[in-house]
Amino acid sequence: MKQSSETSVMQTEVANTTTNQTRLQQTIEHENGITAPIPTTNDKSPTAKAAADAAISDLDVCFGDPKLMIKGDGLNRVRPQKGNVIRFAFLPIEVAGRLKTAKSHFIHKKGVYRCLSKGGSNALCCSTGIEARIHVVGPVLRYTNADPTTGSLDRNQPIVWELAYIDMSVFNYRQVCGLPDEESDVYSIDLIMSHANRAFGYEFGRISSIPRWTLDTQVKAEVERAAKKMFLLDGGKRLASKLGKTATLPEWKALIASVTNGAAEASLEDVEGLE
């Protein structure tokens, strides 16, 4: 009986030791953030296979995928090809916000940069012969299924549209302002845009006294929802970015030095010389 009692005690101690070791292992796993067994590549359970299949399917794509077809931030510039016209309408302020304007410089092979000059004084960016021009950008709706040579739309033809922006020179801006009748405004007409019969630039004309997109209540509601998302929710930042990149004074020094030296990048000595 004594031996049996001793055996029972030993079995109890072994069981307790095993339990304590299990608790210790669980504690270590918990403290190291391990809350479940780590799956292995040999795990052939239905759950593991479904997870692996889902991970692969997430990589699938087809030609013409809308997300990959979008260029940049998804807001494209209205710009006709030579010999063609584009029909469009300016979106009202309550739908897409106000026009934006600023002076900017075009730097060859670098892009468009906002001018640093304030008031009547010229900043460094204006002192190198790189002329600053005033640009006006505005939110528009482009009729993508309008006739590319005339801009016309059949009376009963449903419209196909996209949101875009237009970049106007001061000359273009003044031309557009003169298109509506006296009792109307720019937001109450459809316009066409074409290449000018001169070395460069564009011409604008009126093609309809009523914006076509406003005639269908369903289309009008869709346009207003999309325009709010595109132009209003970010406070107009996306549209304002079309006026050019912003650069600090040191960045302008580097840009000017690279243009002056015909180099892709300016050296520190070149930048320090532009004081």
C-alpha positions as CSV (number, residue, x, y, z in Angstrom):
1,M,0.0,0.0,0.0
2,K,2.9,2.3,0.7
3,Q,4.4,1.7,-2.7
4,S,1.1,2.4,-4.4
5,S,0.7,5.6,-2.4
6,E,4.3,6.7,-3.5
7,T,3.5,5.9,-7.1
8,S,0.3,8.0,-7.0
9,V,2.3,11.0,-5.5
10,M,4.9,10.7,-8.3
11,Q,2.2,10.7,-11.0
12,T,0.6,13.7,-9.4
13,E,3.9,15.6,-9.4
14,V,4.6,14.7,-13.1
15,A,1.1,15.9,-14.0
16,N,1.6,19.1,-12.1
17,T,5.0,19.6,-13.8
18,T,3.5,19.1,-17.2
19,T,0.7,21.5,-16.5
20,N,3.2,24.2,-15.3
21,Q,5.3,23.7,-18.3
22,T,2.3,24.1,-20.6
23,R,1.3,27.3,-18.7
24,L,4.8,28.6,-19.0
25,Q,4.9,28.0,-22.8
26,Q,1.5,29.7,-23.1
27,T,2.8,32.7,-21.2
28,I,5.9,32.9,-23.4
29,E,3.8,32.7,-26.5
30,H,1.4,35.3,-25.3
31,E,4.2,37.7,-24.4
32,N,5.7,37.3,-27.8
33,G,2.5,38.0,-29.6
34,I,1.9,34.4,-30.7
35,T,-1.7,33.7,-30.3
36,A,-2.2,30.8,-32.7
37,P,0.0,28.0,-34.3
38,I,2.1,29.4,-37.1
39,P,0.9,27.8,-40.4
40,T,3.5,26.0,-42.4
41,T,3.8,25.5,-46.2
42,N,2.7,21.9,-45.6
43,D,-0.6,22.9,-44.2
44,K,-3.1,21.4,-46.6
45,S,-6.3,22.1,-44.6
46,P,-9.3,23.7,-46.5
47,T,-8.9,26.9,-44.6
48,A,-5.2,27.3,-45.5
49,K,-5.9,26.5,-49.2
50,A,-8.7,29.1,-49.3
51,A,-6.4,31.7,-47.8
52,A,-3.6,30.9,-50.3
53,D,-6.1,31.0,-53.3
54,A,-7.4,34.4,-52.0
55,A,-3.9,35.8,-51.8
56,I,-3.2,34.9,-55.4
57,S,-6.6,36.1,-56.7
58,D,-5.9,39.5,-55.2
59,L,-3.1,39.9,-57.7
60,D,-5.3,39.3,-60.7
61,V,-5.8,42.1,-63.3
62,C,-7.2,42.5,-66.8
63,F,-6.2,44.8,-69.6
64,G,-8.1,48.1,-69.4
65,D,-8.4,47.9,-65.6
66,P,-9.8,51.4,-64.6
67,K,-7.4,51.8,-61.6
68,L,-4.4,51.2,-63.8
69,M,-5.7,53.3,-66.7
70,I,-5.9,56.5,-64.6
71,K,-3.0,58.8,-65.2
72,G,-1.6,60.7,-62.2
73,D,-4.3,61.8,-59.9
74,G,-7.2,61.0,-62.3
75,L,-7.8,64.6,-63.3
76,N,-6.8,65.1,-67.0
77,R,-6.4,68.3,-68.9
78,V,-8.8,69.2,-71.7
79,R,-6.6,69.6,-74.8
80,P,-7.8,68.8,-78.4
81,Q,-5.7,67.2,-81.1
82,K,-5.0,69.3,-84.1
83,G,-7.9,69.4,-86.5
84,N,-10.3,68.3,-83.8
85,V,-12.5,70.1,-81.2
86,I,-13.5,69.3,-77.7
87,R,-17.0,70.0,-76.3
88,F,-17.1,70.9,-72.6
89,A,-18.9,72.9,-70.0
90,F,-17.6,74.8,-67.0
91,L,-18.9,73.3,-63.7
92,P,-20.7,75.9,-61.5
93,I,-19.0,77.1,-58.3
94,E,-21.5,75.3,-56.0
95,V,-20.8,72.0,-57.8
96,A,-17.0,72.1,-58.2
97,G,-15.6,75.2,-56.6
98,R,-13.9,78.3,-58.1
99,L,-11.3,78.8,-60.8
100,K,-7.7,79.0,-59.6
101,T,-5.0,81.4,-61.0
102,A,-1.3,81.9,-60.5
103,K,1.9,82.9,-62.3
104,S,4.2,80.1,-63.2
105,H,7.3,79.3,-65.1
106,F,7.9,76.6,-67.7
107,I,11.3,75.1,-67.4
108,H,12.4,72.9,-70.3
109,K,12.6,69.2,-69.3
110,K,11.7,70.1,-65.7
111,G,8.1,71.1,-65.9
112,V,5.9,74.0,-64.6
113,Y,6.8,75.7,-61.4
114,R,4.9,78.3,-59.4
115,C,6.4,81.8,-59.4
116,L,7.7,83.1,-56.1
117,S,7.2,86.8,-56.8
118,K,4.8,88.7,-54.7
119,G,3.3,92.1,-55.5
120,G,5.4,94.1,-57.9
121,S,8.7,92.7,-56.9
122,N,10.5,90.0,-58.8
123,A,11.9,87.0,-57.0
124,L,14.9,84.9,-58.0
125,C,12.8,82.8,-60.4
126,C,12.0,85.9,-62.5
127,S,15.6,87.2,-62.7
128,T,17.0,84.7,-65.1
129,G,15.0,85.3,-68.2
130,I,12.5,82.5,-67.6
131,E,9.3,84.4,-68.2
132,A,6.4,83.8,-65.8
133,R,2.9,83.6,-67.3
134,I,-0.5,83.8,-65.6
135,H,-2.5,80.7,-65.9
136,V,-6.2,80.1,-65.0
137,V,-7.4,76.6,-64.4
138,G,-11.0,75.5,-64.0
139,P,-13.1,72.4,-63.4
140,V,-15.0,71.2,-66.4
141,L,-17.2,68.4,-67.8
142,R,-16.0,67.0,-71.1
143,Y,-18.5,65.3,-73.5
144,T,-16.4,62.4,-74.7
145,N,-18.9,61.2,-77.3
146,A,-19.4,64.6,-79.0
147,D,-18.4,64.7,-82.7
148,P,-14.6,65.3,-82.7
149,T,-14.8,67.6,-85.7
150,T,-17.8,69.7,-84.9
151,G,-18.6,69.1,-81.2
152,S,-22.2,68.3,-82.0
153,L,-24.4,65.9,-80.1
154,D,-27.7,64.5,-81.5
155,R,-30.7,65.8,-79.7
156,N,-31.7,62.4,-78.3
157,Q,-28.2,61.1,-77.9
158,P,-27.3,60.1,-74.3
159,I,-24.1,61.9,-73.2
160,V,-20.9,60.2,-72.2
161,W,-18.8,62.4,-69.9
162,E,-15.7,62.8,-67.8
163,L,-14.5,65.3,-65.3
164,A,-11.4,67.2,-66.3
165,Y,-9.8,70.6,-66.0
166,I,-8.9,73.4,-68.4
167,D,-5.8,75.5,-68.4
168,M,-6.3,79.0,-69.9
169,S,-4.0,81.9,-70.7
170,V,-5.2,85.4,-69.9
171,F,-6.1,85.8,-73.5
172,N,-8.2,82.6,-73.4
173,Y,-9.8,83.6,-70.1
174,R,-10.9,87.0,-71.6
175,Q,-12.2,85.2,-74.8
176,V,-14.3,82.8,-72.7
177,C,-15.8,85.6,-70.6
178,G,-17.1,87.2,-73.8
179,L,-19.0,84.1,-75.1
180,P,-22.3,84.2,-73.1
181,D,-25.1,86.5,-73.8
182,E,-25.4,89.5,-71.5
183,E,-28.2,87.9,-69.5
184,S,-26.3,84.6,-69.1
185,D,-22.9,83.5,-67.8
186,V,-20.1,81.1,-68.6
187,Y,-21.7,78.3,-66.5
188,S,-24.9,78.4,-68.5
189,I,-23.4,77.4,-71.9
190,D,-21.6,74.5,-73.7
191,L,-18.3,75.5,-75.3
192,I,-15.9,74.0,-77.9
193,M,-12.1,74.3,-77.8
194,S,-9.8,73.9,-80.9
195,H,-6.3,74.8,-82.0
196,A,-5.9,78.4,-83.0
197,N,-5.1,79.4,-86.6
198,R,-1.7,80.7,-85.5
199,A,1.6,79.4,-84.4
200,F,0.3,78.2,-81.0
201,G,-2.6,78.5,-78.6
202,Y,-6.3,77.7,-78.6
203,E,-9.6,79.1,-79.6
204,F,-12.9,78.9,-77.8
205,G,-16.5,79.2,-79.0
206,R,-20.1,78.7,-77.8
207,I,-22.0,75.7,-79.2
208,S,-25.1,75.6,-77.0
209,S,-26.9,78.1,-74.8
210,I,-27.7,75.4,-72.3
211,P,-25.3,72.9,-70.8
212,R,-26.3,69.5,-72.1
213,W,-25.4,67.7,-68.9
214,T,-28.0,69.6,-67.0
215,L,-31.0,68.4,-69.1
216,D,-31.1,64.9,-67.7
217,T,-31.8,64.9,-64.0
218,Q,-30.1,61.5,-63.4
219,V,-27.0,62.6,-65.3
220,K,-27.0,65.9,-63.4
221,A,-27.1,64.1,-60.0
222,E,-24.3,61.8,-61.0
223,V,-22.1,64.7,-62.2
224,E,-22.7,66.7,-59.0
225,R,-21.8,63.7,-56.8
226,A,-18.6,63.0,-58.8
227,A,-17.6,66.7,-58.9
228,K,-18.0,67.0,-55.2
229,K,-15.6,64.1,-54.7
230,M,-13.1,65.3,-57.3
231,F,-13.0,69.0,-56.6
232,L,-14.6,69.9,-53.3
233,L,-13.7,67.3,-50.7
234,D,-10.0,68.2,-50.8
235,G,-10.6,72.0,-50.6
236,G,-9.5,72.5,-54.2
237,K,-6.0,71.2,-53.7
238,R,-6.1,68.8,-56.7
239,L,-7.1,71.6,-59.0
240,A,-4.6,74.1,-57.6
241,S,-1.8,71.6,-58.2
242,K,-2.4,72.0,-61.9
243,L,-1.0,75.5,-61.7
244,G,2.5,74.1,-61.2
245,K,4.8,72.5,-58.7
246,T,5.8,74.5,-55.7
247,A,9.5,75.0,-55.0
248,T,11.4,76.7,-52.2
249,L,14.1,79.3,-52.8
250,P,16.9,76.7,-52.4
251,E,15.1,74.4,-54.8
252,W,14.7,77.2,-57.3
253,K,18.5,77.9,-57.1
254,A,19.2,74.2,-58.0
255,L,16.7,74.4,-60.9
256,I,18.2,77.5,-62.3
257,A,21.7,76.2,-61.9
258,S,20.8,73.0,-63.7
259,V,19.3,74.9,-66.6
260,T,22.2,77.3,-66.8
261,N,24.8,74.6,-66.9
262,G,22.6,72.3,-69.1
263,A,22.9,69.6,-66.4
264,A,20.3,67.2,-65.1
265,E,21.3,68.1,-61.5
266,A,23.2,71.1,-60.1
267,S,26.2,70.8,-57.9
268,L,26.4,72.4,-54.4
269,E,28.9,75.0,-55.8
270,D,26.4,76.0,-58.5
271,V,23.6,76.4,-56.0
272,E,25.7,78.5,-53.6
273,G,26.6,80.8,-56.4
274,L,23.0,82.0,-56.9
275,E,22.8,84.4,-54.0
